[in-house]
Amino acid sequence: MRKFLFLCCLTITSLQALPRVPVYQVVRSNNGFGLAYFTYMARAKERNNFAFSPYGISASMAVAYLGSKEKTEKQIADILFYPLTPNFLGETFKRFNADFATDDALGNATAMWVEKNLPLKQEFISRAEQYYENHFFQGDFVLRVDTTRNEINKWVAKETNKTIPFFMGVSDMPRGLKMLLVATMTLNASWEEPFSPRLTKTENFFTDNIRQRKVPMMQKEGVFPFYETEDLKVLEIPYAQPEGQKTRLGFWMVLPKKVEGLKNLEKNLSITGFEDWRKNAVRKRVKVKIPRFRVIEVLRAEKYLEEMGLSLPFQEDADFSEMTEDTAFVGRIFQKTFFSIDERGTHSKKFVSTRPSFQTDLADEEVKEFFVDHPFMFFVLDNSTGQLLFLGHIIQP
């Protein structure tokens, strides 16, 4: 029986119209899946920080989707919200990845390790290379498991510039696998306007209505995309955008007005509400206080996919006949995410930036406040396309 393991290694350290391919629809579908997946994780991680990349999961499973057929193909498309056939979806991801390649702050790569005796169809290999620039390697998952695992760790370390020097441990790769997919996505970006470390002070962060802890709180006053309702506030801190870069990345925070309001916010999360946050954000003068934080998340991603109803790809009767003539099914989807925020940005470098364009409303002189002193949700977005790259929440920095 053939089994294969999908892994995503993720650290958080524009599109022209495609003929025949509704890019906006793919972005909206990817984001819809990401938000749905987020709600399952948020329930399980109600008292813990977490971060993950919905784009990483979507891109990894898109390679499996490319090799699937019949009921397995349909179920993957339904649960992952894929709106297109595998080939058209591949064309869209190819354009995303081409845009990401113009951004020195983003790293994005996929690779497949195949048991040396498992034959893959050449057409599948060609399409995976064409759409996802997927790298193929052979490995021995029976007699030389440690050697294969070390090769994977070296590849991940190289692709992430050693941000993750150690990816897989002994228990992460069971003996007998036939196919393994690794996807890396890294972010190494500075803020458009960094915070001054001199202004960082130790202040209270309320984990709930009773408990609090002291944390380093960064602060500044400036003009930011800002949106407010009766229940929440939304703020974007833009990352620097070098000249010639097609992506326009932003770090967004969603802060419920009640200290214990995050659970209800996440429970009622929807793609429409999410899109409203961005659409209604207006540049205003805001006093900002946000904690430095760091999240390391090791995620067995298939757990939540199964809760969402994705079962066939993980069963022995899965149909991946577009990939191989042998029987095969997904054994595991492993994602490791590292996300940290400080005064410079996310594992920041220095960039020459250009200011992104947002609607501006500075008519009134009222200065808004965005003091992140209790649990909040965050995400990283490519504002050029609307594509969600990373999602998470912070309960205690």
C-alpha positions as a printed Julia matrix, in Angstrom:
397×3 Matrix{Float64}:
   0.0    0.0     0.0
   1.38   3.38   -1.02
   1.29   6.25    1.42
   2.64   9.75    1.04
   3.15  12.61    3.39
   2.55  16.28    2.64
   4.48  18.83    4.66
   4.53  22.6     4.73
   7.39  24.48    6.35
   6.4   28.08    6.94
   8.15  30.91    8.68
   7.02  34.42    8.95
  10.27  35.89    9.28
  -0.32  42.0    -8.66
  -1.98  40.38  -10.79
  -2.79  41.1   -14.4
  -5.93  39.37  -15.61
  -5.38  35.77  -16.65
  -7.3   34.78  -19.75
 -10.01  32.24  -19.0
  -9.02  32.09  -15.34
 -11.02  34.15  -12.79
  -8.15  35.17  -10.53
 -10.35  37.1    -8.11
 -12.49  33.99   -7.69
  -9.43  31.9    -6.83
  -8.24  34.49   -4.29
 -11.69  34.65   -2.7
 -11.92  30.86   -2.59
  -8.43  30.5    -1.09
  -9.3   33.08    1.54
 -12.65  31.43    2.24
 -10.88  28.14    2.87
  -8.26  29.84    5.03
 -10.87  31.5     7.22
 -12.85  28.27    7.55
  -9.69  26.39    8.54
  -8.83  29.19   10.97
 -12.13  28.76   12.84
 -11.37  25.07   13.44
  -7.89  25.88   14.7
  -9.15  28.77   16.83
 -11.57  26.48   18.67
  -8.83  23.97   19.37
  -6.32  26.68   20.32
  -8.72  28.83   22.32
  -6.17  29.43   25.08
  -2.99  29.31   22.99
  -1.22  31.43   20.42
  -1.06  30.0    16.91
  -0.11  30.92   13.36
  -0.32  29.11   10.03
  -0.33  29.77    6.3
  -3.61  29.03    4.53
  -1.85  29.71    1.25
   0.75  27.07    2.13
  -1.93  24.44    2.78
  -3.82  25.42   -0.38
  -0.67  25.28   -2.52
   0.42  21.93   -1.05
  -2.95  20.31   -1.54
  -3.13  21.8    -5.05
  -0.31  19.47   -6.07
  -2.3   16.53   -4.68
  -5.37  17.87   -6.47
  -3.37  17.84   -9.7
  -2.84  14.1    -9.31
  -6.33  13.2    -8.09
  -9.37  11.94   -9.97
 -13.11  11.27   -9.63
 -14.51  11.43   -6.07
 -11.15  12.26   -4.51
 -10.67  15.19   -6.87
 -14.18  16.48   -6.19
 -13.83  16.24   -2.42
 -10.5   18.07   -2.42
 -12.04  20.8    -4.58
 -15.08  21.08   -2.29
 -13.21  21.26    1.03
 -10.31  23.4    -0.22
 -12.78  25.7    -2.01
 -10.98  25.21   -5.33
 -13.23  26.85   -7.94
 -11.36  25.53  -11.0
 -10.17  22.32  -12.64
  -6.61  21.28  -11.65
  -5.01  22.74  -14.8
  -6.71  26.14  -14.57
  -6.03  26.31  -10.84
  -2.39  25.53  -11.57
  -2.2   28.45  -14.01
  -3.47  30.79  -11.31
  -1.04  29.56   -8.65
   1.73  29.9   -11.24
   0.9   33.59  -11.57
   0.78  34.02   -7.78
   4.2   32.42   -7.44
   5.59  34.58  -10.26
   4.47  37.69   -8.36
   5.93  36.36   -5.11
   9.25  35.88   -6.92
   9.47  39.67   -7.43
   9.4   40.15   -3.64
  12.76  39.61   -1.94
  10.92  39.47    1.39
   8.95  36.37    0.38
  10.34  32.9    -0.18
   8.16  30.22   -1.75
   9.17  26.73   -2.93
   7.77  23.19   -3.15
   9.49  19.84   -3.54
   8.4   16.21   -3.72
  10.45  13.32   -2.4
   9.44  10.03   -4.0
  10.34   6.5    -2.93
  12.93   5.38   -5.47
  10.76   2.45   -6.6
   7.49   4.38   -6.96
   6.76   5.41  -10.56
   5.12   8.77  -11.19
   3.47   9.65  -14.46
   5.6   11.96  -16.57
   2.6   14.13  -17.43
   1.95  14.75  -13.73
   5.61  15.64  -13.14
   5.59  18.03  -16.1
   2.42  19.79  -14.96
   3.63  20.06  -11.35
   6.88  21.61  -12.57
   5.04  23.91  -14.97
   2.45  25.23  -12.52
   4.21  25.04   -9.16
   7.91  24.9   -10.14
   7.94  21.76   -8.04
  11.31  20.06   -7.48
  11.42  16.25   -7.53
  13.86  14.12   -5.53
  14.22  10.4    -4.9
  14.56   9.01   -1.4
  14.71   5.74    0.49
  11.87   5.6     3.03
  12.58   1.99    4.03
  16.29   1.35    4.57
  17.72   4.89    4.67
  15.0    6.89    6.39
  17.45   8.97    8.42
  19.44   9.87    5.31
  16.29  10.94    3.47
  15.11  12.99    6.44
  18.49  14.72    6.66
  18.3   15.57    2.95
  14.88  17.12    3.51
  16.15  19.12    6.49
  19.07  20.41    4.42
  16.76  21.43    1.57
  14.39  23.25    3.95
  17.32  25.02    5.65
  18.6   26.16    2.25
  15.2   27.35    1.0
  14.49  29.25    4.23
  18.01  30.74    4.48
  18.47  28.67    7.65
  15.49  30.29    9.35
  14.43  26.73   10.07
  17.67  24.73   10.33
  15.86  21.68   11.73
  12.53  20.74   10.21
  11.83  17.03   10.7
  12.59  14.86   13.69
  12.73  11.07   13.83
   9.04  10.73   14.74
   7.88  13.08   11.98
   8.61  10.68    9.12
   7.35   7.12    9.68
   9.04   4.32    7.8
   7.39   3.08    4.6
   6.26   6.35    3.03
   6.25   6.48   -0.76
   5.77  10.15   -1.45
   6.41  13.3     0.52
   5.74  16.92   -0.42
   7.5   19.82    1.29
   6.38  23.43    0.78
   8.27  26.36    2.24
   7.07  29.92    2.52
   9.07  32.56    4.36
   8.58  36.23    5.09
  11.49  38.5     5.92
  10.12  42.03    5.74
  10.62  45.37    7.44
   7.89  47.82    8.29
   7.41  50.69    5.91
   8.12  52.89    8.94
   9.84  51.03   11.82
   8.92  51.48   15.47
  11.47  53.22   17.67
  12.92  50.79   20.27
  13.32  53.78   22.61
   9.53  54.06   22.84
   8.96  50.4    23.71
   7.73  50.14   27.31
   6.7   47.32   29.6
   2.92  47.43   29.97
  -0.01  45.21   30.95
  -1.56  42.73   28.55
  -4.88  41.27   29.74
  -5.25  37.6    28.78
  -8.83  37.7    30.11
 -10.94  39.82   32.46
  -8.97  38.63   35.48
  -5.42  37.75   34.44
  -2.75  40.05   33.07
   0.96  39.96   32.37
   3.74  42.45   31.66
   4.91  42.57   28.02
   7.15  44.81   25.86
   4.71  47.17   24.14
   5.87  48.92   20.96
   4.25  52.26   20.21
   4.09  55.03   17.67
   1.72  57.56   16.14
   1.18  57.7    12.39
  -1.25  57.39    9.51
  -2.54  53.84    8.96
  -5.43  52.1     7.21
  -8.0   51.9    10.02
 -11.56  50.62   10.38
 -13.87  50.55   13.4
 -17.28  49.09   14.27
 -19.22  48.84   17.53
 -17.44  45.58   18.33
 -13.94  45.76   16.89
 -11.09  47.79   15.44
  -8.96  46.88   12.42
  -5.52  48.29   11.61
  -2.92  47.6     8.94
   0.8   48.21    9.37
   2.3   48.15    5.86
   5.52  46.36    5.08
   8.1   48.13    2.93
   7.64  47.74   -0.81
  10.82  47.92   -2.9
  10.59  49.37   -6.4
   9.62  46.75   -8.97
   7.91  44.5    -6.45
   4.44  43.34   -7.52
   3.26  42.25   -4.08
   2.18  44.83   -1.49
   2.27  43.15    1.88
   0.51  44.33    5.0
   0.28  43.1     8.59
  -3.34  43.41    9.73
  -4.68  43.18   13.28
  -8.29  42.71   14.35
  -8.9   43.79   17.95
 -12.25  43.11   19.65
 -13.29  45.95   21.93
 -14.08  43.54   24.76
 -11.14  41.88   26.5
 -12.8   38.47   26.08
 -14.36  39.27   22.71
 -12.02  37.27   20.47
 -13.9   33.98   20.77
 -17.14  35.54   19.54
 -15.32  37.39   16.75
 -13.78  34.14   15.5
 -17.04  32.25   15.82
 -18.77  34.71   13.48
 -15.9   35.04   11.02
 -16.96  35.09    7.36
 -15.4   35.9     4.0
 -17.84  38.8     3.56
 -16.94  40.32    6.92
 -13.26  39.78    6.23
 -13.51  41.58    2.89
 -15.41  44.43    4.53
 -12.51  45.05    6.93
 -10.14  45.71    4.08
 -12.64  47.5     1.83
 -13.67  49.93    4.58
 -10.18  50.66    5.9
  -9.41  54.38    5.6
  -6.08  56.06    6.32
  -6.38  57.88    9.63
  -4.01  59.22   12.22
  -3.71  56.57   14.92
  -1.83  56.08   18.17
  -0.68  52.47   18.08
   0.51  50.16   20.84
   1.22  46.53   19.98
   3.19  43.87   21.85
   6.25  42.19   20.47
   5.43  38.52   20.03
   6.74  35.25   18.7
   4.83  32.13   17.67
   6.19  28.69   16.79
   3.48  26.34   15.55
   3.86  22.67   14.63
   0.68  21.68   12.85
  -0.69  18.32   11.76
  -2.81  20.03    9.13
  -4.76  16.94    8.07
  -6.44  16.84   11.5
  -8.49  19.96   10.8
  -9.02  19.06    7.15
 -10.63  15.83    8.29
 -12.82  17.78   10.72
 -13.88  19.93    7.76
 -14.96  16.79    5.89
 -11.89  15.91    3.81
 -11.6   12.13    4.2
 -11.0   10.41    0.85
  -7.39  11.57    0.28
  -6.42   9.95    3.6
  -8.05   6.58    2.9
  -6.7    3.51    1.13
  -9.25   3.83   -1.66
  -8.14   7.38   -2.55
  -7.88   7.94   -6.29
  -4.58   9.55   -7.28
  -4.45   7.82  -10.63
  -3.48  11.04  -12.42
  -0.25  10.88  -10.4
   0.66   7.19  -10.32
  -0.67   3.79  -11.35
   0.08   2.5    -7.85
  -2.35   2.81   -4.94
  -1.54   5.87   -2.86
  -3.08   8.05   -0.16
  -2.02  11.03    1.94
  -0.47   9.98    5.22
   0.17  13.34    6.82
   0.3   17.08    6.18
   2.92  18.67    8.41
   3.32  22.42    8.68
   5.8   24.29   10.82
   5.31  28.02   11.24
   7.57  30.58   12.87
   6.19  34.11   13.24
   7.73  36.99   15.17
   7.06  40.72   15.28
   9.41  43.4    16.61
  10.23  47.07   16.08
  11.8   46.44   12.67
   9.17  44.1    11.26
   9.24  40.36   10.62
  12.87  39.15   10.51
  13.36  42.48    8.83
  15.87  43.71    6.29
  16.19  47.26    4.98
  14.18  48.16    1.88
  13.52  51.33   -0.06
   9.75  51.61    0.11
   6.93  53.22   -1.8
   3.74  54.07    0.03
   0.69  51.99   -0.91
  -2.45  53.89   -1.89
  -5.44  53.77    0.46
  -8.4   56.04    0.8
  -7.47  58.85    3.19
  -9.7   60.66    5.64
  -7.85  63.21    7.77
 -10.59  65.84    7.68
 -11.22  65.58   11.4
  -8.31  66.05   13.74
  -9.36  63.26   16.06
  -6.53  60.83   16.65
  -7.74  57.24   16.86
  -6.34  54.75   19.35
  -5.36  51.17   18.65
  -4.0   49.76   21.91
  -3.49  46.0    21.63
  -3.6   45.08   25.32
  -5.77  41.94   25.06
  -6.19  38.91   22.72
  -6.39  39.68   19.01
  -6.4   38.13   15.56
  -3.79  38.93   12.9
  -3.11  38.16    9.26
  -0.62  38.97    6.52
  -2.18  39.97    3.23
  -0.92  40.71   -0.25
  -2.91  43.88   -0.82
  -2.24  43.72   -4.56
  -4.38  40.61   -4.96
  -6.17  40.29   -1.62
  -4.49  36.9    -1.09
  -4.17  35.77    2.53
  -0.7   34.47    3.27
  -0.7   33.95    7.04
  -3.31  33.86    9.82
  -3.21  33.52   13.58
  -4.27  34.81   16.96
  -2.4   35.91   20.07
  -3.79  35.11   23.51
  -0.68  35.92   25.52
   2.42  37.47   23.88
